[in-house]
Amino acid sequence: MPIDFSMLAGLPGLVALIVCLRRGPAYAFLNVYLPVLLLLPDDCRMPISGQLNFAESAIIPIAAVYLWQEGRNWEWSLTDFLVLAFASLVVCSEYMNTEYWLAQHLAISMTTTVILPYIVAKALIVRERLGVEIAKRITVLATFVAIVSVYQFRMTANPFTDFVSRLFPGIDNGASFRYGFARISGPWTHPILAGIILLFAYRTARWLEWTGEWRGSVPFLSFSLDTTYDRHGRSPIVSISKVRFCEVALVVGSLMTISRGPWLGAAMAAVVMMLVRVRHRTYVTLLAFFAAVIVAFPIYYAFDSYVKVDRFDGSNEARESAAYRREMIEQYMVVAEERPEWGWGSSVTGQGLYPRVENMDSIDNHYLLLALISGMFSLAALVLLLLWVPVRLLGFSLRNVRDEPATSLAVTLLGSFILFAIAISTAWLGAQTQPLLFIIAGWSEALLLAPSFVTAKVPSPVQEVSYGFERVMV
């Protein structure tokens, strides 16, 4: 009889609890939860009620210890209610459409991937001044994934899932190909999700470069420029900074995902961030807004003409993919309008119960998928969240001095929201991207509440690093 190792998915929860009790929830969030979230596959789940995975089991004790110690000091805001409304409406729609136990299962999932990551990020980043350290941690972990994933790009095998799949047989190891190349996904389930996370990490690396909070060079990448020596016997040394090394690795990693949706989101985010950071940015932003309104109609008609092709003709893969998404939205909006309030619900396997359109099983748009499964109320809550927080970040950025760390962080988080909002229109907000989005939301709320605390350096006890590969980078 084979041994069932699936209960190992609860091990990070035990480790997080021990670390919380010994070093505090902030240390556990940095050195247990984030590494687990960004390095371990999302599909590894315990065979018990709730079916928690590695990251979900790790966030529970961290949030519990924080709420026990400091929950009474929580400062409520409108964003908190939007997050709670989104999670609650998704669960209510499931209860309306299916059985109680499925709604209970989804409630646990929404709590551990939406509510708790948001609470922990908002609370601990303010209280423990984790702004710089969380940016470093995300950057280094994503860089590590990008470097290791070169093997998947070259050999098609995914080193992050190959070993774990022996302990959790249900993990999908199938490779995705485009233009004859294997697309990397790392531990993040799908290449599009990998592209989102890698490009978000690039944005955190850029913020660290702007603020100058991460100095030093990579030791093993320093070399002599030539064979000449000065009078002291020293040769000129060329080195690459840690932050620049991470930026290059993250860009290369995003290219290896071959995912156009995240690239488009990153490009739009870069344009908006550039406009907000230029001198006289208020006037430039207004001019850009009016220019966008003027060119919006020609762009729409050009895009509409671009996607009006037969998606089966095999002439242009990118154009066929765009045509599929256009037709998918048209066909499935009719289905969504049959049950607009609460949607159709999902099955025990997580697949939606909505009627399928022939040859269109994949819903490559999270907004449409959410409308189909959970209804328009849930969709409205998510869209409001994706608009409300970035608008406040934009206002904060325009009101404050351009070169301050808090302002550049607000611009970075604004760009991250744009990246996510555009990219999930080509995929789904699943696996590690959902908790990561709500960590960004909590981080943003922390910044808006206490900008000086968020960008300050972390106290010395939390600066310690507990795992080996990061010692080179920090």
C-alpha positions in Angstrom: 0.0 0.0 0.0 1.6 3.4 -1.0 2.3 5.9 1.7 0.1 9.0 1.6 2.4 12.1 2.0 -0.4 14.6 1.3 -0.6 15.6 5.0 2.8 17.2 4.5 1.0 20.2 3.1 0.2 21.1 6.7 3.9 21.1 7.7 4.4 24.8 6.9 1.6 25.7 9.2 3.4 24.0 12.1 6.6 25.7 11.2 4.9 29.0 11.0 3.3 28.5 14.4 6.6 27.7 16.0 8.3 30.7 14.3 5.5 33.0 15.3 5.8 32.0 19.0 9.5 32.3 19.0 10.2 35.3 16.7 6.8 36.9 16.1 4.4 36.9 13.1 6.4 39.5 11.1 9.4 37.2 11.0 7.2 34.2 10.1 5.5 36.2 7.3 8.9 37.1 5.7 10.8 33.8 6.3 8.1 31.2 6.2 4.9 32.3 4.4 6.5 34.2 1.5 9.0 31.4 0.6 6.3 28.8 0.9 3.9 30.9 -1.3 6.5 31.6 -4.0 8.5 28.4 -4.1 6.1 25.5 -3.5 3.3 24.4 -5.9 -0.2 25.5 -5.2 -1.8 22.1 -6.0 -0.4 20.2 -3.0 -3.3 19.8 -0.7 -4.2 17.9 2.5 -7.0 15.3 2.1 -9.1 16.8 4.9 -11.9 19.3 5.1 -10.8 22.5 3.6 -7.9 20.8 1.7 -5.4 23.4 2.7 -2.2 23.7 0.6 1.3 24.7 1.8 0.7 28.5 1.8 -2.8 28.3 3.1 -1.7 26.3 6.1 1.2 28.7 6.7 -0.9 31.9 6.8 -3.4 30.7 9.4 -1.1 30.7 12.5 0.6 33.9 11.4 -2.8 35.7 11.2 -4.1 34.0 14.4 -1.1 35.1 16.4 -1.3 38.7 15.1 -5.0 38.9 15.7 -4.6 37.5 19.3 -1.8 40.0 20.1 -2.9 43.2 18.2 -6.3 42.6 16.6 -7.9 45.2 18.9 -5.8 47.9 17.3 -7.1 47.2 13.8 -7.9 50.4 11.9 -10.9 49.9 9.5 -11.1 51.4 6.1 -13.3 51.1 3.0 -10.8 48.8 1.3 -11.3 46.3 4.2 -15.0 46.2 3.5 -14.4 45.7 -0.2 -12.1 42.8 0.5 -14.6 41.2 2.9 -17.5 41.9 0.5 -15.7 40.2 -2.4 -14.9 37.1 -0.3 -18.4 36.9 1.2 -20.2 37.4 -2.1 -18.2 34.6 -3.7 -19.1 32.2 -0.9 -22.7 33.3 -0.8 -23.1 32.6 -4.6 -21.6 29.2 -4.1 -24.1 28.5 -1.3 -27.0 29.7 -3.5 -26.0 27.4 -6.3 -24.6 24.3 -4.8 -24.4 22.5 -1.4 -23.4 23.8 2.0 -20.3 21.7 2.2 -19.0 23.2 -1.1 -19.7 26.7 0.2 -17.9 25.8 3.4 -14.9 24.6 1.5 -14.8 27.8 -0.6 -15.2 29.9 2.5 -12.0 28.3 3.9 -10.2 28.9 0.6 -11.3 32.6 0.4 -10.3 33.2 4.0 -6.8 31.8 3.5 -6.1 33.3 0.0 -7.9 36.6 0.3 -8.8 37.8 3.8 -5.8 36.6 5.8 -3.1 37.7 3.3 -4.7 41.1 3.2 -5.0 41.4 7.0 -1.4 40.2 7.6 0.1 42.5 4.9 -1.8 45.6 6.0 -1.1 45.1 9.7 2.5 43.8 9.8 3.9 46.1 7.1 2.8 49.1 9.2 3.6 47.7 12.6 6.9 46.1 11.8 8.0 48.5 9.0 8.4 45.7 6.5 8.2 47.7 3.3 11.8 47.3 2.2 12.2 43.7 3.5 9.1 42.4 1.8 10.2 43.9 -1.5 13.6 42.2 -1.1 12.1 38.9 -0.2 9.7 38.9 -3.2 12.4 40.0 -5.5 15.0 37.3 -4.4 12.5 34.5 -4.4 11.1 35.3 -7.8 14.7 35.7 -9.1 15.5 32.2 -7.8 12.5 30.8 -9.6 13.5 32.5 -12.9 17.1 31.1 -12.7 16.0 27.6 -11.9 13.3 27.7 -14.6 15.9 28.0 -17.3 16.1 24.2 -17.0 12.4 23.9 -17.8 12.7 26.3 -20.8 15.5 24.1 -22.2 14.5 20.6 -21.1 10.7 21.0 -20.7 10.7 19.3 -17.3 9.6 21.5 -14.4 12.0 21.0 -11.4 9.6 22.7 -9.0 6.8 20.1 -9.6 8.7 17.0 -10.7 9.9 16.1 -7.2 6.8 17.2 -5.3 4.6 15.2 -7.8 6.0 12.0 -6.3 4.5 13.0 -3.0 1.3 14.5 -4.4 0.4 12.5 -7.5 -2.4 14.8 -8.6 -0.1 17.6 -9.7 -0.1 18.4 -13.4 3.4 18.3 -14.9 2.3 18.9 -18.5 4.4 21.3 -20.4 3.0 24.2 -22.4 4.6 25.2 -25.8 4.5 28.3 -28.0 6.5 29.1 -31.1 8.3 25.8 -30.6 9.6 26.7 -27.1 8.6 25.3 -23.7 7.0 28.0 -21.6 8.1 28.1 -18.0 5.6 28.1 -15.2 7.8 27.4 -12.1 5.8 26.5 -9.0 3.0 28.8 -10.2 0.7 26.4 -12.1 0.6 28.3 -15.5 2.9 30.4 -17.7 0.6 33.4 -17.6 0.5 33.3 -13.8 4.3 33.0 -13.8 4.6 36.0 -16.1 2.4 38.0 -13.7 4.5 37.2 -10.6 7.9 37.6 -12.3 6.9 41.1 -13.7 5.5 42.1 -10.3 8.8 41.1 -8.7 10.5 43.2 -11.4 8.5 46.2 -10.2 9.6 45.6 -6.6 13.2 45.4 -7.7 12.9 48.7 -9.6 11.5 50.3 -6.4 14.5 49.1 -4.4 16.8 50.5 -7.1 15.0 53.9 -7.0 15.2 54.2 -3.3 18.8 52.9 -3.0 17.9 50.6 -0.2 19.6 47.6 -1.6 23.3 48.1 -2.1 26.2 45.9 -3.0 27.2 43.7 -5.9 26.8 40.0 -6.6 30.2 38.5 -5.4 30.6 35.8 -8.0 29.9 38.2 -10.9 32.7 40.6 -10.2 35.7 40.4 -12.6 38.8 42.3 -13.7 38.2 44.7 -16.6 41.6 44.1 -18.1 45.1 42.9 -17.2 46.5 46.3 -16.4 47.3 47.2 -12.8 47.6 50.5 -11.1 50.6 51.5 -9.0 49.1 49.7 -6.0 48.9 46.5 -7.9 45.1 46.6 -8.3 43.1 45.9 -11.5 39.9 47.7 -12.4 36.9 45.6 -11.3 33.6 45.4 -13.0 30.6 44.1 -11.0 26.8 43.9 -11.3 24.7 45.2 -8.5 22.4 42.8 -6.7 19.3 44.7 -7.7 20.3 44.9 -11.4 21.1 41.2 -11.5 17.6 40.5 -10.2 16.0 42.8 -12.7 17.8 41.1 -15.6 16.9 37.6 -14.3 13.3 38.6 -13.9 13.0 40.1 -17.3 14.5 37.0 -18.9 12.3 34.8 -16.8 9.2 36.7 -18.0 10.3 36.3 -21.6 10.6 32.5 -21.0 6.9 32.4 -20.0 6.0 33.6 -23.6 2.8 35.1 -22.1 1.4 38.1 -24.0 -1.1 39.1 -21.3 1.4 39.9 -18.6 3.7 41.7 -21.1 0.8 43.9 -22.2 -0.1 44.6 -18.5 3.5 45.4 -17.7 3.8 47.7 -20.7 0.7 49.6 -19.7 1.9 49.8 -16.1 5.2 51.2 -17.2 3.6 53.9 -19.3 1.4 55.0 -16.4 4.2 54.9 -13.9 6.4 57.0 -16.3 3.7 59.6 -16.6 3.2 59.8 -12.9 6.9 60.1 -12.2 7.8 62.8 -14.7 8.2 66.5 -13.7 5.0 68.5 -13.8 3.3 65.1 -13.6 -0.2 66.5 -12.8 -0.4 68.3 -16.1 1.3 65.5 -18.0 -1.1 62.9 -16.5 -4.1 65.1 -17.5 -2.8 65.5 -21.0 -2.2 61.8 -21.3 -5.7 61.1 -20.1 -7.3 63.4 -22.7 -5.0 61.9 -25.4 -6.1 58.4 -24.4 -9.7 59.4 -24.8 -9.0 60.8 -28.2 -7.2 57.7 -29.5 -9.4 55.2 -27.7 -11.9 54.9 -30.6 -9.4 54.4 -33.4 -7.6 51.8 -31.3 -10.9 50.0 -30.6 -11.9 49.8 -34.2 -8.4 48.7 -35.3 -8.4 46.0 -32.6 -11.9 44.9 -33.6 -10.8 44.5 -37.2 -7.7 42.6 -36.0 -9.7 40.0 -34.1 -12.4 39.5 -36.8 -10.7 36.4 -38.3 -11.4 32.7 -38.3 -9.8 31.3 -35.2 -9.2 27.9 -36.9 -7.4 29.1 -40.0 -3.9 28.4 -38.6 -2.2 31.5 -40.2 -1.4 33.6 -37.1 -1.5 32.1 -33.6 -1.6 35.5 -31.8 -4.5 36.8 -33.9 -6.4 33.5 -33.5 -5.9 33.7 -29.7 -7.3 37.2 -29.7 -10.2 36.1 -32.0 -11.0 33.2 -29.6 -11.2 35.5 -26.6 -13.5 37.9 -28.4 -15.8 35.2 -29.5 -15.6 33.6 -26.0 -16.8 36.8 -24.4 -19.7 37.2 -26.8 -20.8 33.6 -26.4 -20.5 33.3 -22.6 -21.9 36.7 -21.8 -25.2 35.3 -22.9 -24.8 32.5 -20.5 -23.8 34.8 -17.6 -26.9 37.0 -18.3 -29.1 34.0 -17.6 -28.1 34.1 -13.9 -26.7 37.6 -13.4 -26.9 38.0 -9.6 -25.3 34.8 -8.2 -23.9 33.0 -11.2 -23.9 29.2 -11.8 -21.7 28.0 -9.0 -18.9 25.5 -9.2 -18.6 21.7 -9.0 -16.6 19.6 -6.5 -13.7 19.7 -8.9 -13.7 23.5 -9.0 -15.0 23.7 -12.6 -18.0 26.0 -13.2 -21.5 24.5 -13.5 -22.4 26.9 -16.3 -23.4 25.5 -19.7 -20.4 25.0 -22.0 -20.2 26.5 -25.5 -18.9 24.0 -28.0 -15.1 24.2 -28.6 -14.8 26.8 -25.8 -14.0 25.0 -22.6 -11.3 27.4 -21.5 -12.5 30.7 -20.1 -9.4 32.9 -20.6 -10.7 35.9 -18.8 -11.1 36.0 -15.0 -13.8 38.7 -15.1 -16.0 36.6 -17.3 -15.2 33.5 -15.3 -16.1 35.3 -12.0 -19.4 36.5 -13.6 -20.2 33.0 -14.7 -19.4 31.2 -11.5 -20.2 33.8 -8.8 -22.4 36.4 -10.5 -22.3 40.1 -11.1 -22.2 41.1 -7.4 -18.9 39.3 -6.9 -17.6 40.8 -10.1 -18.6 44.3 -9.1 -16.8 43.9 -5.7 -13.6 42.8 -7.4 -13.7 45.6 -10.0 -14.4 48.2 -7.3 -11.4 47.0 -5.4 -9.2 47.1 -8.5 -10.3 50.7 -9.2 -10.6 52.1 -5.6 -7.1 51.3 -4.4 -5.2 52.4 -7.6 -7.1 55.7 -7.7 -6.1 56.4 -4.1 -2.5 55.4 -4.9 -2.5 57.8 -7.9 -3.8 60.6 -5.8 -1.2 60.0 -3.1 1.5 60.0 -5.8 0.4 63.2 -7.3 0.1 65.0 -3.9 3.5 64.1 -2.6 7.1 64.8 -3.6 8.2 62.8 -6.6 11.4 61.3 -5.3 10.3 60.3 -1.8 10.4 56.5 -1.2 6.7 56.5 -0.2 5.8 58.2 -3.5 7.8 55.8 -5.6 6.3 52.9 -3.6 2.8 54.2 -4.3 3.7 54.4 -8.0 5.1 50.8 -7.9 2.0 49.4 -6.3 -0.2 51.4 -8.7 1.7 49.8 -11.6 1.3 46.4 -10.0 -2.5 46.8 -9.9 -2.5 47.7 -13.5 -0.4 44.7 -14.3 -2.7 42.4 -12.5 -5.9 44.0 -13.8 -4.9 43.7 -17.4 -3.2 40.3 -17.2 -6.1 38.5 -15.5 -8.3 39.5 -18.5 -6.3 36.8 -20.4 -6.2 34.2 -17.6 -7.7 33.6 -14.2 -6.8 34.9 -10.8 -5.7 31.6 -9.4 -3.0 29.7 -7.6 -0.4 32.1 -6.0 -1.6 35.2 -7.9 -4.8 35.6 -5.8 -3.1 35.8 -2.4 -0.3 37.9 -3.9 -2.9 40.5 -5.3 -4.4 40.8 -1.8 -1.0 41.2 -0.2 -0.4 44.1 -2.6 -3.8 45.5 -1.6 -2.9 45.2 2.1 0.5 46.7 1.4 -1.1 49.6 -0.5 -3.5 50.2 2.4 -0.6 50.2 4.9 1.2 52.8 2.7 -1.8 55.1 2.6 -2.3 54.9 6.3 1.3 55.3 7.4 3.7 56.1 4.6 6.7 56.8 6.8 6.5 53.5 8.5 6.0 51.4 5.3 9.2 52.7 3.7 11.4 52.7 6.8 14.0 50.0 7.3 12.9 47.0 9.4 14.3 46.6 12.9 17.3 44.3 13.2 15.6 41.1 14.5 13.5 40.7 11.4 16.4 41.4 9.0 18.0 38.0 9.7 17.7 35.5 6.9 17.0 31.9 7.5 17.6 30.1 4.2 20.8 29.7 2.3 20.5 30.9 -1.3 19.4 34.4 -0.2 22.6 35.1 1.8 24.3 35.9 -1.5 21.7 38.4 -2.4 20.9 40.3 0.8 
